[in-house]
Amino acid sequence: MMDTGEVQIGTLSYYRNHEEEAIADSDEGNMKFTKTFDDADEIIHNFNDEENKLGLPKGSFNINLEGGARLIIKKGGSLNVNYEGPDLYIYCASKKYNQELMTRFNADCCVEIFDVQGFLNIISMELSKLGLIYHELSSVGDIEYIGRSIKDDNKVPGYLRKDQRYTNEAESRFIFVPLFKKDGGIIRPTINEDKSATFPSDFDKYTLQSQPIKCKEIIKCCRWV
């Protein structure tokens, strides 16, 4: 990284399936959501066509209802959803210098990214040149260690939440929204007011490959610790 500007940009799916226990997190980017129905005697629902009428997070929920099957929920009943978020490009770092973390991740050196915005801009531009991401949607966010279960009023996205057992990592994450292509065309997301992106319900079927990139410009944003 410090010699040639080479960095490895990971993905949520990469960390879900990583073979090293210290790095792997099978629930990376996922959430658990419980919706309780108190106001209707019975809800008969075509989930595939009208999922948002239930007030659930947008996306695909691994509920397979085929051939016009209907989801029926009684009054007072609830629906437990394991939501697997869409794949994203991410680059992970820690906000603290910690020898325990270095031992855990088998690291023999540490590099500080002192110009965070500059680092983000350079990586984002490089990924954009490769036709991999929406450049204008790149961002940086700190992980919130609040678990996977969410309530209606909790707006923290799955890719910025982890279980409390990871608190010691003090992770900050660079996030890059991918540009997916299908049948020769681009799968266009809906861009929300907070610059997050909502993709069609079949978006979760697409997985990304971790990307090694090289851009010497990032060296000016980093220094040895």
Legacy VTK file of the C-alpha trace (Angstrom):
# vtk DataFile Version 3.0
C-alpha trace
ASCII
DATASET POLYDATA
POINTS 225 float
0.000 0.000 0.000
2.686 2.516 1.002
5.052 1.541 -1.819
2.719 1.290 -4.812
-0.719 2.436 -3.638
-2.157 -1.075 -3.940
-5.194 -1.843 -1.759
-7.705 -4.658 -1.632
-11.335 -3.522 -1.702
-13.503 -6.166 -0.065
-17.222 -6.882 -0.256
-19.898 -7.798 2.248
-20.169 -11.265 0.679
-16.378 -11.672 0.911
-16.472 -11.212 4.689
-19.574 -13.370 5.087
-17.724 -16.309 3.579
-14.139 -15.679 4.682
-12.247 -18.782 5.821
-10.371 -17.049 8.660
-12.386 -16.918 11.881
-10.864 -13.590 12.974
-12.093 -11.926 9.782
-15.291 -13.806 8.937
-18.744 -12.551 9.931
-21.529 -14.646 8.417
-24.095 -11.938 9.266
-22.168 -9.085 7.644
-24.667 -6.522 6.344
-27.683 -8.526 7.540
-30.517 -7.529 9.870
-33.341 -9.192 11.766
-36.686 -7.428 11.616
-39.913 -8.223 13.485
-43.210 -6.700 12.319
-46.259 -7.138 14.553
-49.794 -6.695 13.180
-52.301 -5.396 15.732
-54.776 -3.386 13.670
-56.378 -5.921 11.356
-58.370 -9.116 11.845
-56.509 -10.735 9.001
-54.081 -9.613 6.339
-54.000 -11.488 3.042
-51.010 -10.316 1.147
-49.288 -10.954 -2.162
-45.781 -10.433 -0.796
-43.982 -10.422 -4.125
-45.970 -7.511 -5.543
-46.760 -5.347 -2.530
-44.093 -6.006 0.077
-43.763 -2.372 1.148
-47.435 -2.187 2.199
-46.343 -4.221 5.217
-44.020 -1.412 6.241
-40.962 -3.646 5.999
-37.516 -2.451 4.911
-37.125 -2.336 1.179
-35.319 -5.264 -0.369
-35.594 -9.002 -0.691
-36.369 -11.040 2.425
-35.592 -14.618 1.416
-39.311 -15.442 1.533
-40.090 -17.570 -1.477
-43.698 -17.228 -2.522
-44.149 -18.570 -6.031
-47.108 -18.975 -8.345
-49.153 -16.211 -6.738
-48.883 -17.677 -3.234
-50.226 -15.421 -0.479
-48.880 -14.587 2.945
-51.602 -14.650 5.631
-51.061 -12.999 9.012
-53.641 -13.065 11.799
-54.389 -10.099 14.062
-51.746 -9.875 16.761
-49.405 -12.067 14.763
-45.899 -11.147 13.769
-43.505 -11.747 10.924
-39.839 -12.453 11.664
-37.603 -11.517 8.761
-33.920 -12.262 8.269
-32.905 -9.528 5.880
-29.739 -10.100 3.866
-28.636 -6.733 2.602
-27.395 -6.211 -0.960
-23.712 -6.713 -1.626
-21.476 -3.633 -1.453
-17.812 -2.803 -1.902
-16.266 -1.892 1.460
-12.871 -1.052 2.910
-12.517 -1.539 6.657
-10.220 0.232 9.120
-9.993 0.737 12.864
-10.191 4.089 14.623
-7.620 3.095 17.247
-4.095 1.699 17.427
-4.393 -1.548 19.357
-1.758 -4.263 19.749
-4.453 -6.838 20.556
-6.122 -6.157 17.216
-2.815 -6.407 15.380
-2.201 -9.818 16.948
-5.721 -10.983 16.160
-5.438 -10.006 12.494
-1.831 -11.225 12.212
-0.570 -7.744 11.286
3.093 -6.747 11.574
2.683 -3.040 10.804
0.131 -0.241 10.956
-0.681 2.566 8.526
-2.735 5.623 9.476
-5.159 7.134 6.969
-4.887 10.740 8.150
-6.750 12.270 5.184
-9.945 10.214 5.277
-11.906 12.263 2.739
-8.976 12.346 0.337
-8.544 8.580 0.604
-12.264 8.074 -0.039
-12.248 10.360 -3.074
-9.219 8.695 -4.675
-10.471 5.132 -4.187
-13.954 6.114 -5.334
-12.623 7.721 -8.498
-10.505 4.666 -9.312
-13.422 2.250 -8.837
-15.586 4.558 -10.936
-13.029 4.561 -13.756
-13.229 0.765 -13.738
-17.012 0.990 -14.146
-17.650 -0.713 -10.795
-19.431 1.885 -8.660
-21.586 5.009 -8.530
-18.890 7.555 -7.677
-21.301 10.086 -6.161
-22.623 7.567 -3.605
-19.322 6.756 -1.868
-19.226 7.470 1.865
-17.526 6.765 5.192
-19.352 5.613 8.310
-18.543 4.328 11.781
-19.881 0.908 12.741
-22.561 0.989 15.441
-22.354 -2.024 17.733
-26.061 -2.360 18.409
-26.769 -5.870 17.186
-28.715 -7.153 14.196
-32.297 -6.774 15.436
-34.010 -3.556 14.443
-37.153 -1.660 15.382
-39.338 0.525 13.207
-37.609 3.736 14.337
-34.032 2.505 13.942
-32.557 3.794 10.689
-29.000 2.402 10.960
-28.399 0.314 7.797
-27.215 -3.273 8.025
-23.784 -2.502 6.586
-23.084 -0.110 9.505
-24.243 -2.325 12.378
-22.537 -5.234 14.089
-22.938 -7.277 17.250
-21.394 -5.995 20.469
-18.781 -8.745 20.524
-16.948 -6.793 17.809
-16.885 -3.515 19.777
-13.140 -3.692 20.410
-12.502 -3.294 16.672
-13.761 0.330 16.714
-14.346 -0.029 12.992
-14.849 2.740 10.480
-15.889 1.683 6.996
-15.538 3.112 3.497
-18.658 2.217 1.490
-18.960 2.066 -2.295
-22.317 1.383 -3.978
-21.802 -1.010 -6.923
-22.913 -0.466 -10.476
-24.572 -3.706 -11.587
-25.257 -4.671 -15.174
-27.834 -7.138 -16.442
-28.573 -8.142 -20.030
-26.326 -5.358 -21.301
-28.039 -2.647 -19.245
-27.367 -1.038 -15.875
-29.563 -1.884 -12.888
-30.548 1.584 -11.727
-31.090 2.142 -7.999
-33.482 4.598 -6.427
-31.373 7.310 -4.790
-32.759 8.360 -1.405
-32.460 11.794 0.218
-29.574 10.616 2.424
-27.719 9.426 -0.717
-28.324 5.785 0.124
-29.475 3.545 -2.709
-32.456 1.195 -2.883
-32.218 -1.526 -5.505
-34.840 -3.840 -7.039
-35.844 -6.866 -4.985
-33.686 -9.281 -7.017
-30.546 -7.232 -6.322
-29.459 -9.579 -3.509
-28.927 -12.337 -6.069
-25.845 -10.528 -7.341
-22.520 -10.983 -5.567
-19.354 -9.001 -6.052
-15.718 -10.039 -6.309
-13.128 -8.432 -4.070
-11.130 -5.900 -6.104
-7.374 -5.238 -5.937
-6.685 -1.724 -7.198
-3.541 0.360 -7.463
-3.440 4.152 -7.364
-0.295 5.855 -6.066
-2.236 8.989 -5.163
-3.506 7.395 -1.932
0.047 7.338 -0.543
-0.249 11.075 0.174
-3.264 10.335 2.423
-1.435 7.775 4.597
1.606 7.474 6.862
3.393 4.833 8.865
2.515 4.532 12.572
LINES 1 226
225 0 1 2 3 4 5 6 7 8 9 10 11 12 13 14 15 16 17 18 19 20 21 22 23 24 25 26 27 28 29 30 31 32 33 34 35 36 37 38 39 40 41 42 43 44 45 46 47 48 49 50 51 52 53 54 55 56 57 58 59 60 61 62 63 64 65 66 67 68 69 70 71 72 73 74 75 76 77 78 79 80 81 82 83 84 85 86 87 88 89 90 91 92 93 94 95 96 97 98 99 100 101 102 103 104 105 106 107 108 109 110 111 112 113 114 115 116 117 118 119 120 121 122 123 124 125 126 127 128 129 130 131 132 133 134 135 136 137 138 139 140 141 142 143 144 145 146 147 148 149 150 151 152 153 154 155 156 157 158 159 160 161 162 163 164 165 166 167 168 169 170 171 172 173 174 175 176 177 178 179 180 181 182 183 184 185 186 187 188 189 190 191 192 193 194 195 196 197 198 199 200 201 202 203 204 205 206 207 208 209 210 211 212 213 214 215 216 217 218 219 220 221 222 223 224
